Amino acid sequence: MRLPLAIVAAIADNGVIGRDNRLIWRLRSDLRRFRDLTWGKPMIMGRKTYDSIGKPLPGRRTVVLTRDRSFAAPGVEVAHGWDQALARADALASEMGTDEISVIGGAEIYALALPGTRRLYLTLVHASPEGDTLFPAYDRSAFRELWRRECAKGPDDEHPFTFLDLERRSSAAGR
């Protein structure tokens, strides 16, 4: 039995999630939330996302999904297909004693994960920056709102934003 997937993403009002393989805003509050949501869990990410981070993050285990058969990085697990990534993340979750797998990007990985995702932990960034990477379209009506918090622009956050937690209405998320 596979564990539930939880997507963690920051998305601009225009759907942009990045440009040139980087985040395009500074939101310290979002980074703290990301750490809190993913701490002690396995994370699935694409190779480009891993490259943008540059190293395994402390307190988590990383599964990098890539088509590149020669890719290797110290301290990470490598998978070459979605099912392999899920199986590896499930095994890591069991070792870690957690009950959820975090999916942290990029766009292609989010698209693979969305049909089987139970929860979406979103930061809705109230800006419309130019970017080359968009969060994939999804059926918002398939999810119910669990929690929302509006946050103003501040000294550590260059845009106003909303934290939004959603849960799939049906417990039968197909993976």
Steps between C-alpha positions, in 0.01 A plus 500: 500500500639834398505795736311822424666764287509865600601765249681801647513792256515879478298630205466856372159639406584432133600137569875563484717292734845589370732647241837372384476213750470738796239644729417855401395648832627526853251374757671402823162399650448255214845348548424442870167338409674283239748380763222426749287313245782284364708439814541131583348387169626370170479750216464424130640760264625523145864535413467868405342575838781309669757696295339828611530394867844350446510258793284271712303698756555415867231307688353353183581228248511582131389299198604662171302394195703534181526358150878542520635150571840643593365738766632437850529725803623424850226452757209462257309209353461501122197370311449478125122462497202623701411157642861446604506842671178419688628160611828649622323784684263247662796297625670814633178610674483163672861535616428854621175412674289754314164464328532743208724561199576858394516588131688824451532556124557592235210532261540157335520328838195690626310388188592137567400528866173694470270208410605314816552790736300508821607844622619823344696735726506815290644844542307729266737785422306816417718615212516426127869467417638391168607139509565194290353236731133470591314289754289247307124551469291300746135465590458725806151354560661162572647649819346649812660781694647399837670823600582846365707790630545834328842658551608855426819606330765556765871554555578132434227444240512704179138427399173441684399134489248245622574166660238252380466134599272284287397136532359277227128455548513129416730279702552292185780701343618276218872440486 
